[in-house]
Amino acid sequence: MLRATIALIVLCTSFLSNAETVHHKLHLNAGVYTAVDTTTFPMASFNWTTTFEAQNARITLESGDSLSLTIVNNDSIKHGFKIKDKTSGEEIAPGDSIHLTVFFDQEDYATIYYDHLNNSSFRAAGLGGIIHVPSNPEGLFYWNIKDFQKNWASQLVSGESVNWMTYYPDYFTINGRSNPHINQDSMARVVGSVGETITIVIANTGSSVHSIHFHGYHAEITYSSLNSAHIGRSKDTFPIKSMETLILEMVPDKPGEYPVHDHNLSAVSAGGIYPNGMFLTMLIQ
């Protein structure tokens, strides 16, 4: 028993010695989004700087890290901040900031941070990003998928109530972009080699259910925030609900360029033009 206790102490000491406190600051910015068809509408996002960008900042940690996070509200109205399954949520007055520290001890884990106020209105306006704790830092790609109803954008970014029973989105993005611009994002477009292990982290920070379909390859679920029983399933199509995260792993068995898209084809358009929206290609050499 004494030897077991000593071994446990050594193991815990080793674990803690590798842990770090990782400091980050997020800026909550309101701005104007320009869609793939040049349509514009108001949007909000969590960014690394005071400059608005449609893509929310992505936070990557190691198992055992404590995230020391400051969030600055650069908007003129009150907002909130919450990490799903990690924090209860806090409010941030306009021009003010909050600070929180959160511990992450699970590898191969992904969750969503977002603005939880006003019955999801602010999140639907764009305020939602990814936190990821990888088990392997190699071969990583990230898809933060969102959907927007253009004629609701002004209401949502102001935190006004909407009737979600009548929600009908018409613009769809991955990392803030639609096809063909998604392929310009090196963290979104999968480029790899036959036999290489590829990991894709998907977070649905939008308001609709999506179904991501791979041509050419199957992938295996290594993490599901919805149901741990889904882990180990290998297939080519992955439904993902609003506020769900998935981690997929694939090892391509042949070269080629293959499309990946939402099986709901209304999400493969933007401004009614096909194929835009959630559509990109994988390039395997």
N, C-alpha and C positions, 0 to 999 in steps of 0.2 A: 504493500500500500504506500509506503514511504517513497519507494522508487517511482511509482506511478504519479504521486503528487509532485515530486521534483521534476519529472518529465513534463508534466502539464505546465508547471511554472516556467520552465525553460521555453516551451512552445509558445506560451502567451507572451513572454518577454520578447522572443524573436519576432512575433507578429506585431507587437506594439512598436518595436524599434524600427520597423519598415513603414509604419504609418506616418502620414504627414498631415499638416493642416494646409489646405489649398485655399488661397485667397482669390476671390473673384468679385468684380463689381458689374452689375447689370444696369443699363439705362432703359427705362420705359419711355419709348418715344412714339408720338403720334405723327403720321405722315400721310402721303398720298401714294398709292400703289398704281403702277402702270402695268396693265395686263398685256398678254401676248398680242392682242389685237389693237393695242394702243388705248383701249378704254382705261379711264382712271377712276378710282374711288378711294375714300378714306380708309386707313388701316392703322393698326398699332402693332408694335413689336418690342421685344426685349433685345437690346443690342449691346455690344461691348463698349460703344462710344455714344456720344450725344447725337450722332448722325443717324437718321432713320434709315434702316434697311429692311426689306421685306422678310429676309431670313432671320429667324430668332437665333440667338447665340446658343451654341451647343457646348455643354459642359461634360468633360471626360475626366474620370477619377480612377484611382486604384483602390482595390479592396483594402479597408482599414483607414482610408482617408477621412478626415473631417473637413467638410466644406464650410469655409467661412465666407459668407455671401452678403454683400451689400446691394440693395436694390434702390435706385434713385428714380423717383417719379418726376419726369420732365414735362408731364402733361398738365393741363389747367384744371383737371378734375380728379377726384379721389379714385384710386385703384386698389387692387388687392394682389397678394402674392401667396401662392401655396405650392408645395411639392407633394404630389399625390402619394398617399400612404406614408408620408414622412412628417408633415407639419399640419397644424390645424388651420393655418391661413391667417394673414395679417393684413391690415389696411394701411395704405400709404397716402397721406394728404398730398395735394398738389405742391410741387416744389420741395417735398420732404423726402426722407430716405428711411429705410429700416435695415437692421442687420440681424442675421441669424446664423447659427452654426448647426450643421446636421452631419451625423456620422453615417458612413456607408461601409458595410462589412460584407456585402455579398458580391461575388464575381458573377460575370455573365448576367448582368442585371440592367434594366433600363426603366426609367420612369419619366413622368412629365411634370414640368413646372408650368404654372399658368396663373392668370388672373381669375380668381374664383368668384368675384363679385357680380351682382346684377344678373343672376340666373343664366350664367354662361354667355351673356352678351359680349363682354369684353374678350373672352377667349375666342368667340366666333369672329370678332373683329381682327384677330390675328395673334393675340397674346398667349402663346404657348410654345414651349421648347422642350428639348431632350436633355436628360442627364443619363450618362451611360458609364457603367463600371465593367470594362471588358475583361475577359479571362486571357485574351491574347491581343496585344496591340497591333498586330499585323493584319493586313487585308480587310480593313474596316471601311464600311460605307454607311451612310445615314440618309433616311428618307423621312422627313417631317411632312406629313400630308395634311392638306387643309382644303376646305371648300368654302365658297363665298356666294352669297346672294347679293348681287351688285346693288339692287335698289333698296336693300336694308342697311347698306354699309354706314351711312350717316347716322342712323339710329343706333347701330351696334357700337360704333366707336364712341358715341356719347353716353352709352350705358342705358339706353332706353329699352323698355320692355317690347317684345315682339311676340307674335303668336307662332310658336314653333310648330304647330300643327299645319301651318301653311308654308313652311320652309321649303324652298325649291332652289337649290344652288345652281349657279350658271358658270362659275369660274372655279378651277381646280388646280392646285399647285403641289409641287414637291420641292421642299427647301426654298419656297418663295418664287418658284419658276414653273412655267408650263412648257410643254414641247413647242419648239425644238430647243429652247434655251436650257432645259434641264441637262442636256448632254454637255453643256459648257461647265457644269459644276463637277469638279473632280471628286468630291465626296458623295455625289449622287450617282453619276454614271459609273457602272461597274466595268472596270477594265482589268483583266487578269489573264492567267495562263491555265492551260489544261493541267489538272492535278493540283492546282493551288487551292488552299482553303480560303474561302471568301465568306465574310460575315456581314450581314446587312441588318441594321437596326432600324425598325419602322415604328414610328409613333403617329397615331391618328389624333392630332390636336384639333381637328375640325369637328363638325356637328353631324355628319352623315356616316353611315356604314359604307365601307369600301371593300373591294375584293381584288387583291393584287395577284395578277396572273403572269407567270413566267413562260415564255416560249423557249423550247430547247433543253431546259434543265429542270430538275427537281431540287428542292431545298428541304432541309430538316429544321423543325422548330427546336431551338435550344432554350428559349425562355418565352413564356407567355404570362402577361400580367392578368389575363382573364381566367385561365384554368391551367394549373400545372399538369393536368392529365394530358394536355395537348403536346407536351414536350416529347420529342422523339418521332412525331409524325412527319413523314416525308411525302411531299406532293408538289404540284405545280401552281396551286391556287390557294390564297390565304385570305379569308374574310377577316376584317379588322374593324371592330366597333369604335365608336367615338370614345376617346380617352383610354384606348388600349395600346399597349406596347408589345411588340414581337421582336425576337432576335432569331434570324434565320442563318443557317450555315449551309454552304454548298461547295462541292468540289467538281468543277466542270470536267466532263469526260470527252469533250470534242471542241474544236475551234469553231468560230463563227460569230456573226453578229445577229443577236436575237432580240425581239422587242419584249418589253415588260409594260403592262398597262393595267388599268382598272377594268375588271370584267363588266362593270356597269358602264356601258359605252357612252352614257351621257356625261361621264366624268372624263372622257377622252376628247372633249371638245372645250372650247373656251370662246365665248362670243358666237357659238353655233358653228365653229369651223373645226373640221375633223382632218387629221388627228392633232389636237392640241392637248391641253390639260395634262392629266396623269398618263404620260406616255414617254418612255425613253428606251434606249437600247443598251444591251450588254455586249461588250466586245471582248471575246476570248481568243487568245492567240495560241 
